[in-house]
C-alpha cells in the first residue's frame, strides 16, 4: 500500500511522444523509491493541473497497487484479476501494452480490505524485471517477457498480505518480509535467483516497509524499519550492523535518505503518549476471563475490544487460544511502541546513528515522508498536511489537502510542485514553501493506492482502473 519507483536502462533513449521529442534517461537500477526514499523527481517542467489538457495517454489496467517501474522506454506494473497475478510491460511513449505474463495460484494470500494481492512494485536492472507476489514469491523475466527464474516463498502468516517491495543493489535483489511468524530479510542473485544469504528477523512482527540503502563511507548498509526497531544489515553477508529502538509497533512507511541523514517516520494506533493502548498483565487477564479454567484464553472468553480484534495475529500457534507467551509478546508491542518522526545522522562505522531532531504530531500511518527543497512533507489520513524544516524538524506549516479519507500513496515532488493522492482518488498539487499553497486538485473518481512517479518531465499516476501519463505538450 504503500506504496514504489523510477527509471533504468543503459543509456539515453529518444522517442517521439504526441509529436514532441522526449528524452528518457536511465538510472543504474529502478525499484520502489530507488532514490533512497526521497520521492523527488527531476526538475523539468511539470503540469500543475492533471487535467485532460495535460494527459498524454491513458491505459486501462486490471486492479493492483504496485507503483509503476520505469526502465528506459518501458514501464512495468503488476496486477491481479480473479486468481491470476500478472506482470505487465507497457510502452512508455504511448502506454500500449507490450506483453503480459499471467500466473494462476490455487490460493491468494489474505489481504486487508483496502489491500491487493499485487502490491509490491517491480524492480528492473536494465536487463531483467523482478516481481514479487506474496501469494507466490519472486519471478524474473527478461525485458521482452521471457521467464528467467522463479522462487517460491509465500503465502505468509499475515491476514493483511505482503507489501514490501524488492530493491536492487550491486548484483543482489533484497527482499524483507515481516509477518506474524518467521520474519526474514534475504538477498538473492539477480542473474539466477539463488539465495546468497537469508537472515531471520526474530521478534519482528508484521510490518510492510521497503528497505533502503544507506551508504556510510564506502560501505553500503541495508536499513529496514520494522516493529519497534530500525536495523541495518551488511550487504555482503546479511549480518546485523546496528539497531535503534523507539518506533511504532507496525511500520508501513519507507524511510527517506538525503546525504548522510535518514528520515524515519512511523505511526500506528495506540502508540501516541496521550492515546496509548495497553493489555492487562497475564495473571489479571486469566483471572478475569478464563471461564473454563484451562489456563488459556479462548476467543469467546475475551471481551470485545483491542485483544479480540487482534486475536488471529496474537494466536501464533493457531490453536484458537492464547497462552502466556503469546499474550506477553503482543503486550510488549503495545508497551514499547513509540510513534515518532526522527532525523538520524550517521555515526561511526558499526554504531547506530544519532538523532538530530524528533517530531511527534500529525504523523502518517501508510504514506511515507517526502524530503524536497529543504522541507519534509507528511500527509496523514484525513488529508492533513504537515511541513517541517528538514534541517531542524521545526513545524513550518499545516493544512489540509482537497482529498480526505485514507492516504496510502506517498507524496512526490518535482519542478517546484508536490503531488498528493488520496485513497479515494483526489490528487492535490501543492507549491512548496513556508506556507501551504494549493495549486490545483482533481477527483479522478477511482481509488488510488500506488505512489506516482515523476521522471523525464512526466508524471505516471496509477489508479485502480488505469495508468495515466501527464506532461506538458
N, C-alpha and C positions, 0 to 999 in steps of 0.2 A: 504495500500500500504505500506504502510509501513509494513508494516511490523511486529516475535512473538514466546515465547518459554518455556522450558526444562522439566526435569524429575520428576516423582512422583511414590509412592507406599508405601507399609508398610514394606519393608524390603529389603533384598538382593536377587536378582533372578539370578540363574545361568543358562545360556543357552549355547548351542553349536552352533557356527557360523562358517560354512565352515570348520569344523574340528578343530577349535580353540576355546578355552574356553574364553568367555567374561562375566564379572560380571557387571550386570546392577543395579546400586544403585538407591535409590529413595529419593526425597526431599518431604517435607510435602505437597507441592502443586505445580502444574505445570500450567503455563499460559504464555502469551506472555511476554518475558523478566522478568520472575519471579525472577531473580536475581537482582531485583531493577533496571533493565535497564543497568547494567554493560556490558552485552553481552559477557563476557569472560567465556569460558568453563573450564573444568578441564585440568590438565597438563599431562595427559597420552599421549604417543606418537601419533602423528597425521601425516598423509602424507603431504608432501609439494607439491605434484602433485595430482590433482584429475583426474587421468587417468584410463585407463582400468585395469591396474595392481592393483590399489587400490580400484576398485569398488567391494564392497561386494555383493550388489544386486541393481537391478533397477526395479521399479514397475510403469507401466503406470497408469496415473490417469486422470480423467476429469480436466478441467481447474479450477483454483482457486488460490487466492493469500495468503491464510492463511498459516502461518508458522506451521510446524509440532509440535504437543504437545506430548511429551514423557511421558508415565505413566508406569513405570516398564518395562514389556515385550511387551507393546503395544504402538502404535503411532496413534494419531488421527489427521485428517485433515478435512476440508470442501471443497466442490467443487460445481460446477454448470454445468448443461447441459440443453439447451433449457430453460424450465421453472421449472426444477427440481433442488432443493437445497439439497445437500447430506452431510451427516456426514459419514465418512469412518474410520474404525478401521483396522490397519494393524499389522501383527506380526513383532516385532522388529528384530527378528533374520533373517527372510527370506524376509520380505516385502510382504508376502502373505496377500491378503485382507481377513479379518476375518468376517466382516459384513459391511453392508451399509444400512443406513436409508435415504430414499428419501422423500422430501416434495415438493409438487407442489403448486405453488401460481398463482393466477389469474393475478397478475401484479408484475413484478420485479421492484425494485427501479431503478431510473435513476443512472447511474454511469459515471465517467469520461471515456473518450475514452481509457485510459490506465488502467482503473479500473476493478473491478469484483464484482458481487453480493455475492461472497464468499471470503471476505477479512478478517474479524475478525478471530483471532486464537482461537481454542477451549481452554478450561481450564479443569483441572481434579484434584479432591481431593483424588484420590485413590479409591473412591467408585463409583463416578458418573462423567460423562463427560458433560460439558456445552458448548453449541454453540450459537452463535448469528448471525442472518441474518437480515440485515436492511429491507429486503422485508417481514419479518415475525415477528421476535422478538427472545426471548430466548427459547431454547429447552434443555431438560435434559434427558440423557439416563444412564442406568447402564453400567458397563464395557462390558456387553455382548450384548448391543444394544437394550435392552428393554426400551421403552419410560417410563419416570417417571413423568414429568410435562412439561408444555409449558406455555408461557406468550406472548401474542400478544402485539406488540409495534410499528411496522412500517407500511408502509413506512413513511419517514420523508420528510420535505420540504428541499430538498437538491439535486441539479442536479448532484452532484458528488458522491452521495451514502454515506454509513456508513463504517467506517474503524476502529474505536476504539474497542479494544478487552476487554472482561470481565477479571477481575482479582479476585483472591480468597484470603480472609484473615479471619482467625478465622472461624466462621460459615456463613460468608457472601460472596455473589457474588456482586462485584461492577462493574457498567457499567456507563460510561459517554457518553452522546450523545449531541454534539454541532452542531446545524444546523441553517438554516436561521431563524427559528421560534421555540419557545418552547424548548430551550435547558435545559438539566437537568442532574443530577447525581443521581443514585438510588442504594440502597442496597436491595438485596432480600435474603431470607433464602435459603441456599443451599439445604436443605432437601426437601422443597416443593414449592419453588418459590414465597412464599408470600412476598409482599413488606414490608420491615421493616422501611424504610424511603425513601423519594424522595425529593430532594432539587432543586428548579428551579435555573437555571443559567441565570438570566435576564441580557440582554445586551450582552451576548456572541453570536457570530455568528459562522458559520461553521468552525470547526477545527476537527482534527482526531487523536489527541494524546491519548495514553492509560495512565490511571492513574498509579502512583507508590506509594508504601507505604514507608513513611519516619518515622522511629521510633525515637522520641525525648524523651530522658529519658526512661520512660516505657510507654509512650503514643504513640499510632500508629496514624499517620495522613495520610489521602489520599490526595495526591498532584496531581493537574491537571493543565497542561499547555494549556491555551486557548487563544483566540484572545485578544491581548494586555496585558494579565494578567495571573499570576500564583496564584492559590488559593489552600489553604489547608482546608480540612474538617475533622471534628471529626468523627471517625469511628463509635461511638456508636449511634449518632443521626443525623449526616449529617450537623450539623450547621457549617458555615464557621469559621475558627480559625484565619486566616490571609490572606492577599493578597499582591501581589507585582506587580506593573505596569512596563511597559517598554519593551514589547515583540512584536512580529510580529502580523500582522492582521489575518493571517491564520497560524495555527500551526499543522504540520503533524508529527513532531518528538516527541519521548518519552524521558523524562529526564533520566539521569543515576545517581544512588546514590552509593557513596563509603563512608562508615562510616557516618560521620556527614556532609559530603559535597554532595551537589546536583549540577549536571552539566546540565544546561538547554541551548539548542541551538534552536533558532527559526529564520526563514528567510522566507520571501515571497516577490514577486516582488513589487517594488516601495517603499520599506522600508529603502533602503540604503541612507545615507545622500547625496551622490553625484548623486542619480538617483531616487528622490522621486516622487511619483505620488500624485497629488492634484486635488481636484474638485473645480470648481468656487463657490463662495458664491451663495446661493439660489436666491437672487434678481437679481444677474448678469445673472445667467443661465436662469431664467424665462424671463428676458428682451431680451435675445439673441434668444431664441429658442421657446418660447410659441407662435407659429404662430396662433393658433385658440383662444387665449386669455382666456382659461378656467381655468387658474391658476395652471395647471399641465403640466408635460412634458410627451408626448407620445413617443413611440419608434421611430416613423417616424420623430419626431421633433428633436430628439437628434442626433447630428452628429456622424459619425463613430469614434470610439476611446475607451478610457477606460470605459466610462459610458455605452455606448450602448452594449459593450461586456459583461457587468455585469448587464444588465437591469433586467433579471429574478430575480437575488438574491436581487437587491435593491427594486423591486416592491413587497413588502412583502404581501400586500393585494390582489395581483394578479388581479388588475383592469385595467391592461395594461397602467397605467400612474403613474408617480412618483409625490408624493406630497412633501411638505416641510419637514415633519417629516422623511419620508423615505430617502430623499436626505441628510439631515443633519446627520442622523445616519450613513450612509455609508461614508460620507465625514470625519466624526470623525475617522473612522478606518484608513483612509489614513493619517490623520493629526497626530494621536497618535502613529502609528506603529513604532517600533524600531527593526531592525534586529540585533541580538546580540547572542553571546555565553558567558554565565556567570557561574562562580562557586560560589555557595551560601553555607555559613556556618550557621548552626543552631544557633539561638539566644535564649533568654529566652522563656519559655513556653508562647504560645499565641502571640508572636511577630514574625513579618516577619523576615526571615533570612537576613544576611548581605552579600553583595558581597565581595568576596576576590580577584577576578580578572575578567576582561572582555576582550573579543576579538571579532572583528567585520569583519574579512576578510575571504573569502573562505568558507562561511557557506552553508551547505546543505539545500535543500528545504524539502525533504521527509526522507532521510536516517538519522537515529538517531546516536548520538555520541557513540563511544566505549571508555571506560576507561580501559586500560590494561597495566600492567607493568610500572606504573608511567607516562604513556602517554595518551593523548586524541587523538583519531583518528577520523577525519572527511573526508567524501568523498562526493563531490558535483557533480551535473550534469556536464558531460564532463570528468568524471574520475579524477578530480583534488583532490589530497590527501593533507590534512593539518595535521601535527603532532604538538601538543602543549605539553608543560610541565604541567602535571596535578596539580602540586603544585602552580605554579605562572602564568600560561597562556602564557608563552613566546613561541614564534614560534621556533620549533625545526627544522622542515624540510617541504618542499613542493615538490610535484612531480605529476606524472600522472600515473594512472592505465592503464593497457593494453586495457581495455574496455572503450569506450567513450559513448556518449549518456546519457540518464537519469539513475539515480540511485534511486531505490525505496527500495531495500533491505538495511539493516543496516550491518555494519561490525561486525564481531565476532572474538574472539581471543582465542587461546589455544596452549599449547606446544611451546611457543615462535614463533607463527605464527599468522598473521592476514589475514582473508579471506574477499574479497570484491567481490560483484556480481553486474554486470551492468544489466540494464533492457533488453538489447539486448542479454544477456546470456553469457558474458565473465566473468570468475572468475579469479581474480588476487590474488596471495598469496604473502604476504609481510613478511619480518623479522623485527620485531620492534627494534628500536634503534635510535641513533642520526642522522641517515640518512635513506632515503627510499631505501631499497634493495628488489627488486622483485625476488622472488624465482622461480615462475612459473606462467603460465596463461593457461587457456583453454577456447576456444569458444565452448559452447555447442550447438549453433545454435538454441536455444529455449529461449524464453523470461523468465526472472526471476524477480519476484517481492517479493517473500517471503524471509524472513531473514533465513539464515542457522542456524542449531542447532548443537552445539558441546556438546557431552555427552558420557561418558564411552569410550573414545578413538575413537569415531566415529564422522563423520560429516554427517548430514542429509541435503540434498540440494534439494529443490523443484523447478522445472521448470514448465512452462505452460503445459507440457506433461507428466511429470513423477516425482517420488520421488526417489532420489539416496541415497545410503548409502556408504560412503567411510571410509576406515580404513586400518591400516597396518595388513597384514595377519600373 
